């Protein structure tokens, strides 16, 4: 006994709709992954920037301490 063509058409349409739903969910996941990747890159750049600022600040303090230790009289007359 064969099924009527309308039944097969409805089955194909149902499967296509399920496929479209899956593709839509997949596109949402891909979008979220791109956003996550972008945020990770931004955080990495921000961390590098902060580390650089901290290193520069540390180097400046080290230079000031070295100057004070090597030139105690000048340091008293010219505070940094």
Jmol script that loads the backbone (N, CA, C; Angstrom):
load data "model"
ATOM      1  N   UNK A   1       0.847  -1.176   0.000  1.00  0.00           N
ATOM      2  CA  UNK A   1       0.000   0.000   0.000  1.00  0.00           C
ATOM      3  C   UNK A   1       0.886   1.229   0.000  1.00  0.00           C
ATOM      4  N   UNK A   2       0.718   2.058  -0.955  1.00  0.00           N
ATOM      5  CA  UNK A   2       1.568   3.239  -1.030  1.00  0.00           C
ATOM      6  C   UNK A   2       0.881   4.433  -0.377  1.00  0.00           C
ATOM      7  N   UNK A   3       1.731   5.314   0.103  1.00  0.00           N
ATOM      8  CA  UNK A   3       1.205   6.519   0.742  1.00  0.00           C
ATOM      9  C   UNK A   3       0.836   7.539  -0.318  1.00  0.00           C
ATOM     10  N   UNK A   4      -0.109   8.386   0.009  1.00  0.00           N
ATOM     11  CA  UNK A   4      -0.461   9.436  -0.952  1.00  0.00           C
ATOM     12  C   UNK A   4       0.658  10.463  -1.067  1.00  0.00           C
ATOM     13  N   UNK A   5       0.857  11.079  -2.220  1.00  0.00           N
ATOM     14  CA  UNK A   5       1.934  12.064  -2.416  1.00  0.00           C
ATOM     15  C   UNK A   5       1.850  13.227  -1.439  1.00  0.00           C
ATOM     16  N   UNK A   6       0.656  13.628  -1.046  1.00  0.00           N
ATOM     17  CA  UNK A   6       0.534  14.750  -0.117  1.00  0.00           C
ATOM     18  C   UNK A   6       1.189  14.425   1.220  1.00  0.00           C
ATOM     19  N   UNK A   7       1.072  13.178   1.676  1.00  0.00           N
ATOM     20  CA  UNK A   7       1.696  12.773   2.928  1.00  0.00           C
ATOM     21  C   UNK A   7       3.212  12.870   2.818  1.00  0.00           C
ATOM     22  N   UNK A   8       3.773  12.390   1.724  1.00  0.00           N
ATOM     23  CA  UNK A   8       5.219  12.451   1.505  1.00  0.00           C
ATOM     24  C   UNK A   8       5.688  13.905   1.411  1.00  0.00           C
ATOM     25  N   UNK A   9       4.911  14.742   0.772  1.00  0.00           N
ATOM     26  CA  UNK A   9       5.253  16.162   0.685  1.00  0.00           C
ATOM     27  C   UNK A   9       5.290  16.794   2.072  1.00  0.00           C
ATOM     28  N   UNK A  10       4.283  16.450   2.899  1.00  0.00           N
ATOM     29  CA  UNK A  10       4.264  17.012   4.259  1.00  0.00           C
ATOM     30  C   UNK A  10       5.459  16.523   5.068  1.00  0.00           C
ATOM     31  N   UNK A  11       5.832  15.273   4.871  1.00  0.00           N
ATOM     32  CA  UNK A  11       6.986  14.714   5.576  1.00  0.00           C
ATOM     33  C   UNK A  11       8.272  15.434   5.150  1.00  0.00           C
ATOM     34  N   UNK A  12       8.422  15.668   3.863  1.00  0.00           N
ATOM     35  CA  UNK A  12       9.597  16.386   3.357  1.00  0.00           C
ATOM     36  C   UNK A  12       9.607  17.813   3.897  1.00  0.00           C
ATOM     37  N   UNK A  13       8.465  18.473   3.892  1.00  0.00           N
ATOM     38  CA  UNK A  13       8.385  19.849   4.420  1.00  0.00           C
ATOM     39  C   UNK A  13       8.741  19.867   5.909  1.00  0.00           C
ATOM     40  N   UNK A  14       8.256  18.880   6.655  1.00  0.00           N
ATOM     41  CA  UNK A  14       8.563  18.803   8.087  1.00  0.00           C
ATOM     42  C   UNK A  14      10.073  18.631   8.305  1.00  0.00           C
ATOM     43  N   UNK A  15      10.681  17.763   7.508  1.00  0.00           N
ATOM     44  CA  UNK A  15      12.129  17.548   7.625  1.00  0.00           C
ATOM     45  C   UNK A  15      12.909  18.804   7.238  1.00  0.00           C
ATOM     46  N   UNK A  16      12.447  19.500   6.205  1.00  0.00           N
ATOM     47  CA  UNK A  16      13.116  20.742   5.808  1.00  0.00           C
ATOM     48  C   UNK A  16      13.003  21.804   6.905  1.00  0.00           C
ATOM     49  N   UNK A  17      11.837  21.872   7.548  1.00  0.00           N
ATOM     50  CA  UNK A  17      11.676  22.826   8.649  1.00  0.00           C
ATOM     51  C   UNK A  17      12.603  22.482   9.811  1.00  0.00           C
ATOM     52  N   UNK A  18      12.747  21.190  10.107  1.00  0.00           N
ATOM     53  CA  UNK A  18      13.670  20.771  11.167  1.00  0.00           C
ATOM     54  C   UNK A  18      15.106  21.145  10.800  1.00  0.00           C
ATOM     55  N   UNK A  19      15.441  20.958   9.527  1.00  0.00           N
ATOM     56  CA  UNK A  19      16.777  21.325   9.053  1.00  0.00           C
ATOM     57  C   UNK A  19      17.007  22.830   9.174  1.00  0.00           C
ATOM     58  N   UNK A  20      16.004  23.619   8.820  1.00  0.00           N
ATOM     59  CA  UNK A  20      16.111  25.076   8.951  1.00  0.00           C
ATOM     60  C   UNK A  20      16.296  25.488  10.411  1.00  0.00           C
ATOM     61  N   UNK A  21      15.576  24.841  11.314  1.00  0.00           N
ATOM     62  CA  UNK A  21      15.735  25.136  12.745  1.00  0.00           C
ATOM     63  C   UNK A  21      17.168  24.852  13.199  1.00  0.00           C
ATOM     64  N   UNK A  22      17.685  23.696  12.751  1.00  0.00           N
ATOM     65  CA  UNK A  22      19.060  23.332  13.119  1.00  0.00           C
ATOM     66  C   UNK A  22      20.070  24.337  12.562  1.00  0.00           C
ATOM     67  N   UNK A  23      19.861  24.738  11.326  1.00  0.00           N
ATOM     68  CA  UNK A  23      20.768  25.724  10.719  1.00  0.00           C
ATOM     69  C   UNK A  23      20.698  27.063  11.447  1.00  0.00           C
ATOM     70  N   UNK A  24      19.501  27.458  11.851  1.00  0.00           N
ATOM     71  CA  UNK A  24      19.345  28.709  12.582  1.00  0.00           C
ATOM     72  C   UNK A  24      20.070  28.641  13.925  1.00  0.00           C
ATOM     73  N   UNK A  25      19.902  27.532  14.647  1.00  0.00           N
ATOM     74  CA  UNK A  25      20.595  27.366  15.934  1.00  0.00           C
ATOM     75  C   UNK A  25      22.106  27.358  15.732  1.00  0.00           C
ATOM     76  N   UNK A  26      22.551  26.704  14.666  1.00  0.00           N
ATOM     77  CA  UNK A  26      23.977  26.660  14.363  1.00  0.00           C
ATOM     78  C   UNK A  26      24.524  28.056  14.067  1.00  0.00           C
ATOM     79  N   UNK A  27      23.752  28.864  13.348  1.00  0.00           N
ATOM     80  CA  UNK A  27      24.199  30.232  13.050  1.00  0.00           C
ATOM     81  C   UNK A  27      24.259  31.071  14.334  1.00  0.00           C
ATOM     82  N   UNK A  28      23.313  30.837  15.251  1.00  0.00           N
ATOM     83  CA  UNK A  28      23.363  31.551  16.532  1.00  0.00           C
ATOM     84  C   UNK A  28      24.604  31.161  17.321  1.00  0.00           C
ATOM     85  N   UNK A  29      24.913  29.883  17.341  1.00  0.00           N
ATOM     86  CA  UNK A  29      26.114  29.426  18.039  1.00  0.00           C
ATOM     87  C   UNK A  29      27.379  30.000  17.402  1.00  0.00           C
ATOM     88  N   UNK A  30      27.412  30.050  16.087  1.00  0.00           N
ATOM     89  CA  UNK A  30      28.577  30.616  15.391  1.00  0.00           C
ATOM     90  C   UNK A  30      28.729  32.095  15.735  1.00  0.00           C
ATOM     91  N   UNK A  31      27.624  32.801  15.814  1.00  0.00           N
ATOM     92  CA  UNK A  31      27.660  34.219  16.170  1.00  0.00           C
ATOM     93  C   UNK A  31      28.181  34.402  17.592  1.00  0.00           C
ATOM     94  N   UNK A  32      27.699  33.568  18.505  1.00  0.00           N
ATOM     95  CA  UNK A  32      28.169  33.647  19.894  1.00  0.00           C
ATOM     96  C   UNK A  32      29.650  33.329  19.989  1.00  0.00           C
ATOM     97  N   UNK A  33      30.101  32.368  19.204  1.00  0.00           N
ATOM     98  CA  UNK A  33      31.516  32.015  19.201  1.00  0.00           C
ATOM     99  C   UNK A  33      32.374  33.170  18.695  1.00  0.00           C
ATOM    100  N   UNK A  34      31.904  33.853  17.655  1.00  0.00           N
ATOM    101  CA  UNK A  34      32.635  35.016  17.139  1.00  0.00           C
ATOM    102  C   UNK A  34      32.706  36.124  18.185  1.00  0.00           C
ATOM    103  N   UNK A  35      31.599  36.349  18.872  1.00  0.00           N
ATOM    104  CA  UNK A  35      31.568  37.375  19.915  1.00  0.00           C
ATOM    105  C   UNK A  35      32.529  37.005  21.046  1.00  0.00           C
ATOM    106  N   UNK A  36      32.506  35.748  21.443  1.00  0.00           N
ATOM    107  CA  UNK A  36      33.403  35.280  22.501  1.00  0.00           C
ATOM    108  C   UNK A  36      34.860  35.454  22.088  1.00  0.00           C
ATOM    109  N   UNK A  37      35.175  35.102  20.859  1.00  0.00           N
ATOM    110  CA  UNK A  37      36.536  35.233  20.341  1.00  0.00           C
ATOM    111  C   UNK A  37      36.971  36.702  20.343  1.00  0.00           C
ATOM    112  N   UNK A  38      36.074  37.586  19.894  1.00  0.00           N
ATOM    113  CA  UNK A  38      36.383  39.016  19.870  1.00  0.00           C
ATOM    114  C   UNK A  38      36.645  39.529  21.283  1.00  0.00           C
ATOM    115  N   UNK A  39      35.816  39.102  22.242  1.00  0.00           N
ATOM    116  CA  UNK A  39      35.997  39.540  23.626  1.00  0.00           C
ATOM    117  C   UNK A  39      37.301  39.022  24.217  1.00  0.00           C
ATOM    118  N   UNK A  40      37.663  37.794  23.874  1.00  0.00           N
ATOM    119  CA  UNK A  40      38.925  37.241  24.375  1.00  0.00           C
ATOM    120  C   UNK A  40      40.109  38.019  23.822  1.00  0.00           C
ATOM    121  N   UNK A  41      40.046  38.382  22.558  1.00  0.00           N
ATOM    122  CA  UNK A  41      41.126  39.169  21.951  1.00  0.00           C
ATOM    123  C   UNK A  41      41.228  40.535  22.614  1.00  0.00           C
ATOM    124  N   UNK A  42      40.068  41.189  22.841  1.00  0.00           N
ATOM    125  CA  UNK A  42      40.066  42.498  23.487  1.00  0.00           C
ATOM    126  C   UNK A  42      40.629  42.404  24.898  1.00  0.00           C
ATOM    127  N   UNK A  43      40.246  41.358  25.649  1.00  0.00           N
ATOM    128  CA  UNK A  43      40.763  41.190  27.004  1.00  0.00           C
ATOM    129  C   UNK A  43      42.264  40.948  26.998  1.00  0.00           C
ATOM    130  N   UNK A  44      42.734  40.183  26.033  1.00  0.00           N
ATOM    131  CA  UNK A  44      44.166  39.925  25.921  1.00  0.00           C
ATOM    132  C   UNK A  44      44.933  41.216  25.651  1.00  0.00           C
ATOM    133  N   UNK A  45      44.415  42.034  24.735  1.00  0.00           N
ATOM    134  CA  UNK A  45      45.067  43.311  24.429  1.00  0.00           C
ATOM    135  C   UNK A  45      45.041  44.234  25.637  1.00  0.00           C
ATOM    136  N   UNK A  46      43.924  44.233  26.357  1.00  0.00           N
ATOM    137  CA  UNK A  46      43.817  45.071  27.552  1.00  0.00           C
ATOM    138  C   UNK A  46      44.808  44.623  28.614  1.00  0.00           C
ATOM    139  N   UNK A  47      44.958  43.303  28.807  1.00  0.00           N
ATOM    140  CA  UNK A  47      45.917  42.793  29.777  1.00  0.00           C
ATOM    141  C   UNK A  47      47.342  43.165  29.391  1.00  0.00           C
ATOM    142  N   UNK A  48      47.662  43.080  28.103  1.00  0.00           N
ATOM    143  CA  UNK A  48      49.001  43.460  27.646  1.00  0.00           C
ATOM    144  C   UNK A  48      49.245  44.946  27.896  1.00  0.00           C
ATOM    145  N   UNK A  49      48.233  45.765  27.633  1.00  0.00           N
ATOM    146  CA  UNK A  49      48.354  47.208  27.851  1.00  0.00           C
ATOM    147  C   UNK A  49      48.578  47.506  29.332  1.00  0.00           C
ATOM    148  N   UNK A  50      47.801  46.854  30.184  1.00  0.00           N
ATOM    149  CA  UNK A  50      47.959  47.061  31.631  1.00  0.00           C
ATOM    150  C   UNK A  50      49.323  46.600  32.118  1.00  0.00           C
ATOM    151  N   UNK A  51      49.787  45.466  31.599  1.00  0.00           N
ATOM    152  CA  UNK A  51      51.106  44.954  31.983  1.00  0.00           C
ATOM    153  C   UNK A  51      52.191  45.928  31.547  1.00  0.00           C
ATOM    154  N   UNK A  52      52.044  46.502  30.373  1.00  0.00           N
ATOM    155  CA  UNK A  52      53.017  47.465  29.874  1.00  0.00           C
ATOM    156  C   UNK A  52      53.043  48.719  30.751  1.00  0.00           C
ATOM    157  N   UNK A  53      51.849  49.205  31.118  1.00  0.00           N
ATOM    158  CA  UNK A  53      51.782  50.383  31.980  1.00  0.00           C
ATOM    159  C   UNK A  53      52.416  50.094  33.333  1.00  0.00           C
ATOM    160  N   UNK A  54      52.150  48.903  33.876  1.00  0.00           N
ATOM    161  CA  UNK A  54      52.729  48.526  35.169  1.00  0.00           C
ATOM    162  C   UNK A  54      54.243  48.424  35.069  1.00  0.00           C
ATOM    163  N   UNK A  55      54.721  47.842  33.977  1.00  0.00           N
ATOM    164  CA  UNK A  55      56.170  47.727  33.784  1.00  0.00           C
ATOM    165  C   UNK A  55      56.810  49.111  33.675  1.00  0.00           C
ATOM    166  N   UNK A  56      56.198  50.018  32.926  1.00  0.00           N
ATOM    167  CA  UNK A  56      56.732  51.374  32.802  1.00  0.00           C
ATOM    168  C   UNK A  56      56.749  52.085  34.153  1.00  0.00           C
ATOM    169  N   UNK A  57      55.695  51.911  34.920  1.00  0.00           N
ATOM    170  CA  UNK A  57      55.609  52.532  36.247  1.00  0.00           C
ATOM    171  C   UNK A  57      56.697  51.964  37.164  1.00  0.00           C
ATOM    172  N   UNK A  58      56.874  50.649  37.112  1.00  0.00           N
ATOM    173  CA  UNK A  58      57.896  49.997  37.937  1.00  0.00           C
ATOM    174  C   UNK A  58      59.290  50.470  37.545  1.00  0.00           C
ATOM    175  N   UNK A  59      59.551  50.599  36.254  1.00  0.00           N
ATOM    176  CA  UNK A  59      60.863  51.065  35.791  1.00  0.00           C
ATOM    177  C   UNK A  59      61.118  52.505  36.246  1.00  0.00           C
ATOM    178  N   UNK A  60      60.079  53.352  36.206  1.00  0.00           N
ATOM    179  CA  UNK A  60      60.241  54.737  36.633  1.00  0.00           C
ATOM    180  C   UNK A  60      60.580  54.794  38.111  1.00  0.00           C
ATOM    181  N   UNK A  61      59.884  54.005  38.919  1.00  0.00           N
ATOM    182  CA  UNK A  61      60.159  53.991  40.355  1.00  0.00           C
ATOM    183  C   UNK A  61      61.571  53.482  40.621  1.00  0.00           C
ATOM    184  N   UNK A  62      61.976  52.470  39.872  1.00  0.00           N
ATOM    185  CA  UNK A  62      63.331  51.928  40.039  1.00  0.00           C
ATOM    186  C   UNK A  62      64.381  52.985  39.701  1.00  0.00           C
ATOM    187  N   UNK A  63      64.155  53.725  38.611  1.00  0.00           N
ATOM    188  CA  UNK A  63      65.098  54.787  38.236  1.00  0.00           C
ATOM    189  C   UNK A  63      65.165  55.861  39.327  1.00  0.00           C
ATOM    190  N   UNK A  64      64.004  56.210  39.873  1.00  0.00           N
ATOM    191  CA  UNK A  64      63.983  57.239  40.925  1.00  0.00           C
ATOM    192  C   UNK A  64      64.721  56.763  42.168  1.00  0.00           C
ATOM    193  N   UNK A  65      64.507  55.520  42.541  1.00  0.00           N
ATOM    194  CA  UNK A  65      65.203  54.978  43.720  1.00  0.00           C
ATOM    195  C   UNK A  65      66.704  54.919  43.477  1.00  0.00           C
ATOM    196  N   UNK A  66      67.089  54.521  42.274  1.00  0.00           N
ATOM    197  CA  UNK A  66      68.513  54.455  41.935  1.00  0.00           C
ATOM    198  C   UNK A  66      69.122  55.853  41.999  1.00  0.00           C
ATOM    199  N   UNK A  67      68.429  56.844  41.458  1.00  0.00           N
ATOM    200  CA  UNK A  67      68.922  58.216  41.489  1.00  0.00           C
ATOM    201  C   UNK A  67      69.075  58.687  42.940  1.00  0.00           C
ATOM    202  N   UNK A  68      68.106  58.402  43.764  1.00  0.00           N
ATOM    203  CA  UNK A  68      68.158  58.831  45.166  1.00  0.00           C
ATOM    204  C   UNK A  68      69.330  58.161  45.874  1.00  0.00           C
ATOM    205  N   UNK A  69      69.536  56.878  45.612  1.00  0.00           N
ATOM    206  CA  UNK A  69      70.636  56.158  46.264  1.00  0.00           C
ATOM    207  C   UNK A  69      71.999  56.641  45.779  1.00  0.00           C
ATOM    208  N   UNK A  70      72.099  56.975  44.497  1.00  0.00           N
ATOM    209  CA  UNK A  70      73.390  57.390  43.942  1.00  0.00           C
ATOM    210  C   UNK A  70      73.680  58.869  44.186  1.00  0.00           C
ATOM    211  N   UNK A  71      72.635  59.691  44.320  1.00  0.00           N
ATOM    212  CA  UNK A  71      72.810  61.127  44.503  1.00  0.00           C
ATOM    213  C   UNK A  71      71.950  61.620  45.674  1.00  0.00           C
ATOM    214  N   UNK A  72      72.256  61.236  46.867  1.00  0.00           N
ATOM    215  CA  UNK A  72      71.392  61.593  48.002  1.00  0.00           C
ATOM    216  C   UNK A  72      71.267  63.108  48.196  1.00  0.00           C
ATOM    217  N   UNK A  73      72.335  63.876  47.941  1.00  0.00           N
ATOM    218  CA  UNK A  73      72.262  65.336  48.134  1.00  0.00           C
ATOM    219  C   UNK A  73      71.365  65.977  47.071  1.00  0.00           C
ATOM    220  N   UNK A  74      71.506  65.548  45.802  1.00  0.00           N
ATOM    221  CA  UNK A  74      70.658  66.083  44.737  1.00  0.00           C
ATOM    222  C   UNK A  74      69.194  65.716  44.961  1.00  0.00           C
ATOM    223  N   UNK A  75      68.963  64.533  45.462  1.00  0.00           N
ATOM    224  CA  UNK A  75      67.586  64.081  45.677  1.00  0.00           C
ATOM    225  C   UNK A  75      66.889  64.940  46.722  1.00  0.00           C
ATOM    226  N   UNK A  76      67.648  65.392  47.729  1.00  0.00           N
ATOM    227  CA  UNK A  76      67.042  66.251  48.761  1.00  0.00           C
ATOM    228  C   UNK A  76      66.698  67.618  48.183  1.00  0.00           C
ATOM    229  N   UNK A  77      67.542  68.125  47.295  1.00  0.00           N
ATOM    230  CA  UNK A  77      67.321  69.447  46.715  1.00  0.00           C
ATOM    231  C   UNK A  77      66.310  69.426  45.564  1.00  0.00           C
ATOM    232  N   UNK A  78      66.227  68.324  44.830  1.00  0.00           N
ATOM    233  CA  UNK A  78      65.320  68.201  43.674  1.00  0.00           C
ATOM    234  C   UNK A  78      64.433  66.965  43.836  1.00  0.00           C
ATOM    235  N   UNK A  79      63.399  67.061  44.628  1.00  0.00           N
ATOM    236  CA  UNK A  79      62.543  65.870  44.796  1.00  0.00           C
ATOM    237  C   UNK A  79      61.823  65.542  43.483  1.00  0.00           C
ATOM    238  N   UNK A  80      61.667  64.260  43.224  1.00  0.00           N
ATOM    239  CA  UNK A  80      61.018  63.834  41.978  1.00  0.00           C
ATOM    240  C   UNK A  80      59.542  63.621  42.180  1.00  0.00           C
TER     241      UNK A  80
END
end "model"
wireframe off; spacefill off
backbone 0.3
color backbone group
